[in-house]
Amino acid sequence: MKVERLPLNALRAFSEAARTGSFKTAAQRLGVTPGAVSRQVKHLEHRLGIALFERQANGVRLREAGRLLAKDVDAGLARIAEGIQQIPERPRPATTLRLSVSPSFSQLWLLPRLADFQAREERVEITLDADQGLTEPAWRGGGASLALRYGRAPWPGVRSLELFGEQLFPVCAPALLERAPIAVPADLLDHDLLEVDWRLPGGGEVPGWRHWFTAAGLPMARPTVRSHYSLYSLALEVVSRTVCKRA
């Protein structure tokens, strides 16, 4: 019989049935139904013009011709599997993932997690653009392109997916609490406050101290905002240096 005319599916089903002595078990190993295995074996027997199994009430048993054929089929399949294993795997091309992220988000959230991601996804090359602007990034070349931005969707011209929400709450150095305890929201009005000013697409407003005092039940509060920063990381740096000098 010519190679191109070999009933390979039937031979595979026959081999498993011969090895296990059961059409049902062979079907489980091949991920098909017992009826499919039975049909494949019958197809092979029809092609060869000889019965390979004895069908019995409690299962099947190989005939002598079946034992001889099973030996040769197993040897052939083993040679094929060995040949495939010896073929060196072609390295898959790396995927380039281009990210446009605000500097603060990149420094404080993305970079601490990036090493673990790259360890898991070795074939993903990361190109990172730390950009505070909320304009559409000017991508170059192919690959996936993602921009992580703060604001409310939908934004025109892009498909957006919300990653997570936010919770706004005041923070301060422990040394400040020791000098001037803060028991209620109104106590914050006696302190110089720092605020990060961001711009949102479409002229939206980022929640700040005024919004927080309103949510805390002090809508008429006039907080003293001593310093404004365009980057959250800058505000943190100033606070840390101030605390170190006073310590």
Secondary structure by P-SEA (a helix, b strand, c coil): ccccccaaaaaaaaaaaaaaccaaaaaaaacccaaaaaaaaaaaaaaaccccccccccbbbbcaaaaaaaaaaaaaaaaaaaaaaaccccccbbbbbbbbbcaaaaacccccaaaaaaaacccbbbbbbbcccccccccccccbbbbbbbcccccccbbbbbcccbbbbbbbbaaaaaaccccccccccccbbbbbbbbcccccccccaaaaaaaacccccccccccccccaaaaaaaaaaaaaaac
